[in-house]
Amino acid sequence: QVQLVESGGGLVQPGGSLRLSCAASGFSLDYYAIGWFRQAPGKEREGVSCISSRAGNTYYTDSVKGRFTISRDNAKNTVYLQMNSLKPEDTAVYYCAATGYPWAKVNFSPHIYAYWGQGTQVTVSS
């Protein structure tokens, strides 16, 4: 069964850190670029960060640059999102998704992502 499973979400105070994991089962992530998305209540889903299949390329939306770091361990079939200096506006359900598109064509358009996880809640609040 092809599956992406996110974990690592939770409640954290402003300025704190969390590391999200996106683990794949039923297929290898080796040839997939991975995107992290988030959706806050009442808002549209937005792209946060993405990483190429061989981790040579990464991209971050402006609001998380310098605070979030995306990485991957293909041996573990897992992608990570390290989130530091968290702000209340980072509160959302975070999703990972996999696309087989070549890096030059990867963007945050949801339709290019073949597989999606179920999401993990991140709440930043004092």
Short mmCIF file of the C-alpha atoms (twelve columns), coordinates in Angstrom:
data_MODEL
# 
_entry.id   MODEL 
# 
loop_
_atom_site.group_PDB 
_atom_site.id 
_atom_site.type_symbol 
_atom_site.label_atom_id 
_atom_site.label_alt_id 
_atom_site.label_comp_id 
_atom_site.label_asym_id 
_atom_site.label_seq_id 
_atom_site.Cartn_x 
_atom_site.Cartn_y 
_atom_site.Cartn_z 
_atom_site.pdbx_PDB_model_num 
ATOM 1   C CA . GLN A 1   0.000   0.000  0.000   1 
ATOM 2   C CA . VAL A 2   1.439   3.331  -1.092  1 
ATOM 3   C CA . GLN A 3   1.427   5.711  1.811   1 
ATOM 4   C CA . LEU A 4   2.978   8.888  3.191   1 
ATOM 5   C CA . VAL A 5   2.752   9.382  6.920   1 
ATOM 6   C CA . GLU A 6   3.604   12.622 8.682   1 
ATOM 7   C CA . SER A 7   4.583   12.788 12.328  1 
ATOM 8   C CA . GLY A 8   6.187   15.169 14.785  1 
ATOM 9   C CA . GLY A 9   3.488   17.770 15.112  1 
ATOM 10  C CA . GLY A 10  2.299   19.112 18.414  1 
ATOM 11  C CA . LEU A 11  1.880   22.139 20.640  1 
ATOM 12  C CA . VAL A 12  4.878   24.424 21.036  1 
ATOM 13  C CA . GLN A 13  5.426   27.898 22.446  1 
ATOM 14  C CA . PRO A 14  6.398   30.795 20.190  1 
ATOM 15  C CA . GLY A 15  10.106  30.655 19.490  1 
ATOM 16  C CA . GLY A 16  10.180  26.897 19.911  1 
ATOM 17  C CA . SER A 17  11.090  24.146 17.476  1 
ATOM 18  C CA . LEU A 18  9.584   21.031 15.995  1 
ATOM 19  C CA . ARG A 19  10.827  18.494 13.489  1 
ATOM 20  C CA . LEU A 20  8.275   16.961 11.193  1 
ATOM 21  C CA . SER A 21  8.877   13.644 9.480   1 
ATOM 22  C CA . CYS A 22  7.324   12.297 6.312   1 
ATOM 23  C CA . ALA A 23  7.823   8.558  5.981   1 
ATOM 24  C CA . ALA A 24  6.974   6.663  2.821   1 
ATOM 25  C CA . SER A 25  5.832   3.077  2.620   1 
ATOM 26  C CA . GLY A 26  4.948   0.960  -0.364  1 
ATOM 27  C CA . PHE A 27  7.224   2.910  -2.693  1 
ATOM 28  C CA . SER A 28  10.687  4.457  -2.772  1 
ATOM 29  C CA . LEU A 29  11.111  8.207  -2.441  1 
ATOM 30  C CA . ASP A 30  14.393  8.054  -4.362  1 
ATOM 31  C CA . TYR A 31  12.873  9.439  -7.546  1 
ATOM 32  C CA . TYR A 32  10.385  11.847 -6.045  1 
ATOM 33  C CA . ALA A 33  10.653  15.471 -5.107  1 
ATOM 34  C CA . ILE A 34  8.837   16.162 -1.851  1 
ATOM 35  C CA . GLY A 35  6.817   19.176 -0.903  1 
ATOM 36  C CA . TRP A 36  5.598   20.321 2.480   1 
ATOM 37  C CA . PHE A 37  2.317   22.194 2.567   1 
ATOM 38  C CA . ARG A 38  0.222   23.638 5.345   1 
ATOM 39  C CA . GLN A 39  -3.350  24.693 5.811   1 
ATOM 40  C CA . ALA A 40  -4.519  26.962 8.576   1 
ATOM 41  C CA . PRO A 41  -8.188  27.157 9.617   1 
ATOM 42  C CA . GLY A 42  -10.169 29.184 7.122   1 
ATOM 43  C CA . LYS A 43  -7.235  29.522 4.756   1 
ATOM 44  C CA . GLU A 44  -6.173  27.835 1.565   1 
ATOM 45  C CA . ARG A 45  -3.446  25.229 1.527   1 
ATOM 46  C CA . GLU A 46  -0.057  26.818 0.843   1 
ATOM 47  C CA . GLY A 47  3.302   25.440 -0.133  1 
ATOM 48  C CA . VAL A 48  6.016   25.768 2.499   1 
ATOM 49  C CA . SER A 49  9.109   24.032 1.173   1 
ATOM 50  C CA . CYS A 50  10.204  21.412 -1.313  1 
ATOM 51  C CA . ILE A 51  13.278  19.316 -1.974  1 
ATOM 52  C CA . SER A 52  14.518  17.553 -5.075  1 
ATOM 53  C CA . SER A 53  14.861  13.784 -5.260  1 
ATOM 54  C CA . ARG A 54  18.606  13.831 -4.595  1 
ATOM 55  C CA . ALA A 55  18.428  16.702 -2.072  1 
ATOM 56  C CA . GLY A 56  20.594  18.908 -4.232  1 
ATOM 57  C CA . ASN A 57  17.905  21.553 -4.499  1 
ATOM 58  C CA . THR A 58  15.575  23.087 -1.987  1 
ATOM 59  C CA . TYR A 59  13.033  25.875 -2.014  1 
ATOM 60  C CA . TYR A 60  11.275  27.791 0.742   1 
ATOM 61  C CA . THR A 61  8.386   30.169 0.716   1 
ATOM 62  C CA . ASP A 62  9.416   33.615 1.939   1 
ATOM 63  C CA . SER A 63  7.599   33.401 5.263   1 
ATOM 64  C CA . VAL A 64  9.722   30.456 6.472   1 
ATOM 65  C CA . LYS A 65  13.125  31.262 4.974   1 
ATOM 66  C CA . GLY A 66  15.837  31.194 7.585   1 
ATOM 67  C CA . ARG A 67  13.609  29.370 10.073  1 
ATOM 68  C CA . PHE A 68  12.689  26.079 8.379   1 
ATOM 69  C CA . THR A 69  15.031  23.501 6.890   1 
ATOM 70  C CA . ILE A 70  13.971  20.647 4.651   1 
ATOM 71  C CA . SER A 71  16.116  17.540 4.341   1 
ATOM 72  C CA . ARG A 72  15.805  13.925 3.346   1 
ATOM 73  C CA . ASP A 73  17.308  10.571 4.121   1 
ATOM 74  C CA . ASN A 74  16.595  8.321  1.179   1 
ATOM 75  C CA . ALA A 75  18.051  5.326  3.007   1 
ATOM 76  C CA . LYS A 76  15.263  5.771  5.554   1 
ATOM 77  C CA . ASN A 77  12.721  6.723  2.900   1 
ATOM 78  C CA . THR A 78  11.950  9.814  4.961   1 
ATOM 79  C CA . VAL A 79  11.874  13.569 4.494   1 
ATOM 80  C CA . TYR A 80  12.117  16.036 7.364   1 
ATOM 81  C CA . LEU A 81  11.080  19.600 8.024   1 
ATOM 82  C CA . GLN A 82  12.982  21.224 10.861  1 
ATOM 83  C CA . MET A 83  11.018  24.221 12.086  1 
ATOM 84  C CA . ASN A 84  12.737  26.738 14.350  1 
ATOM 85  C CA . SER A 85  11.685  30.105 15.748  1 
ATOM 86  C CA . LEU A 86  8.074   29.114 15.364  1 
ATOM 87  C CA . LYS A 87  5.435   31.812 15.306  1 
ATOM 88  C CA . PRO A 88  1.698   31.662 16.020  1 
ATOM 89  C CA . GLU A 89  1.075   32.198 12.320  1 
ATOM 90  C CA . ASP A 90  2.813   28.874 11.623  1 
ATOM 91  C CA . THR A 91  -0.132  27.115 13.230  1 
ATOM 92  C CA . ALA A 92  -1.651  24.772 10.662  1 
ATOM 93  C CA . VAL A 93  -2.038  21.189 9.567   1 
ATOM 94  C CA . TYR A 94  1.152   20.253 7.749   1 
ATOM 95  C CA . TYR A 95  1.119   17.831 4.843   1 
ATOM 96  C CA . CYS A 96  3.853   16.221 2.806   1 
ATOM 97  C CA . ALA A 97  3.395   15.199 -0.798  1 
ATOM 98  C CA . ALA A 98  5.467   13.426 -3.444  1 
ATOM 99  C CA . THR A 99  5.840   14.322 -7.104  1 
ATOM 100 C CA . GLY A 100 7.636   12.502 -9.890  1 
ATOM 101 C CA . TYR A 101 8.030   15.717 -11.895 1 
ATOM 102 C CA . PRO A 102 11.597  16.791 -12.690 1 
ATOM 103 C CA . TRP A 103 12.912  19.525 -10.401 1 
ATOM 104 C CA . ALA A 104 12.725  22.163 -13.126 1 
ATOM 105 C CA . LYS A 105 8.959   21.677 -13.213 1 
ATOM 106 C CA . VAL A 106 8.331   21.296 -9.494  1 
ATOM 107 C CA . ASN A 107 6.226   23.990 -7.874  1 
ATOM 108 C CA . PHE A 108 3.479   24.138 -5.275  1 
ATOM 109 C CA . SER A 109 0.628   23.308 -7.626  1 
ATOM 110 C CA . PRO A 110 -1.204  20.484 -5.829  1 
ATOM 111 C CA . HIS A 111 -2.092  18.689 -9.059  1 
ATOM 112 C CA . ILE A 112 1.521   17.682 -9.748  1 
ATOM 113 C CA . TYR A 113 1.779   15.725 -6.494  1 
ATOM 114 C CA . ALA A 114 0.778   12.078 -6.813  1 
ATOM 115 C CA . TYR A 115 0.836   11.080 -3.170  1 
ATOM 116 C CA . TRP A 116 -0.246  12.952 -0.053  1 
ATOM 117 C CA . GLY A 117 -0.034  12.264 3.634   1 
ATOM 118 C CA . GLN A 118 -2.887  12.692 6.072   1 
ATOM 119 C CA . GLY A 119 -1.372  15.688 7.818   1 
ATOM 120 C CA . THR A 120 -0.036  16.504 11.267  1 
ATOM 121 C CA . GLN A 121 -1.225  19.390 13.438  1 
ATOM 122 C CA . VAL A 122 1.244   22.070 14.489  1 
ATOM 123 C CA . THR A 123 0.012   24.577 17.052  1 
ATOM 124 C CA . VAL A 124 2.170   27.494 18.155  1 
ATOM 125 C CA . SER A 125 0.731   29.151 21.203  1 
ATOM 126 C CA . SER A 126 1.696   30.358 24.639  1 
# 
